[in-house]
Amino acid sequence: MGTLVDVTTARWSPSDPATAATVLSSAGGTHVGMVRRVNEDSLLIGPPVFVIADGMGGHALGDIASALVIEAFEPLRGLDSATPAEIERALARSRVMVAAIDAEGLAEPGATMVSASYVVESGRGYWLIAHVGDSRAYAWRSGALEQITRDHSVVQELIDAGQIDVEQAATHPERHVITRAIGPAGNAQADYSLVPLERRQRLLLCSDGLTSEVSDRAISSILGNADSAEGAVAALVEAAVNMGGRDNVTVIVIDVVDVGPPEAEHEDTVPTQRKTS
């Protein structure tokens, strides 16, 4: 039996004449899963900004923390494009807002996040990807899936050190332990990546509720077979739930429908990626 997912959709173009031919079609959906009683994930589809926040700290706090991260990005909704400085200010707001939660002696609240923001550099559109924690961003195009973000987690550090491989990471007892989070107890510094917009590109943002249940191979297959962003979101969330749904699962898919005439396409070279660690 299929899993019913409430999917939000949006179609958007910037109003700037230089980039007005850009067309983005997006969709997002979330599901509490099969184990948790409260959904601690939150999402924002607010072109030119798209955000997923995954709350931590228990049902009384995690959902509040993730909602505050989204609230911190709300002022960017409806802009013609975002800037790196605006994204950094939104993250700074989120840190202050989450840190102000009164935990009343409970575990300190926090949240991971991943965002994709439409930015313009030298008259061309790019994705500015920001993330803290293990929520991820992927780019899919012409059958190839690329993971843009790198998890801030204990198992990722072990993989990088050559102590375990990816298969071992999937069952490691500390696979859910993250090393950065937005909150009073965590290192909230974001990493940034700049990715060119390309026609027929499909961007995926997700909480770890998807990637802990569904393999990259299966994710790529679903993204390749779905005929719309809305269909991709529904299929991805349903796949995670049907595989066990042990965590909340939240997904945003953004299709780059057009970027203008052929001469507006990006060449192989892009501006130097901005990474903060």
Buried (B, 14 or more C-beta within 10 A) or exposed (E): EEBEBEBBBBEBBBEEEEBEBBBBBBBBBBBBBBEBEEBBBBBBBBBBBBBBBBBBBBEBBBBBBBBBBBBBBBBBEEBBBBBBEBBBBBBEBBBEBBBEBEBEEEEBBBBBBBBBBBBBBEEBBBBBBBBBBBBBBBBBBEEEBEBBBBBBBBBBBBBEEEEBEEEEBEEBEEBBEBBBBBBBEBBBEBBBBBBBBBBEBBBBBBBBBBBBBBEBEBBBBBBBEBEBBBBBBBBBBBBBBBBEBBBBBBBBBBBBBBBBEEEBEBEEEEEEEEEEE
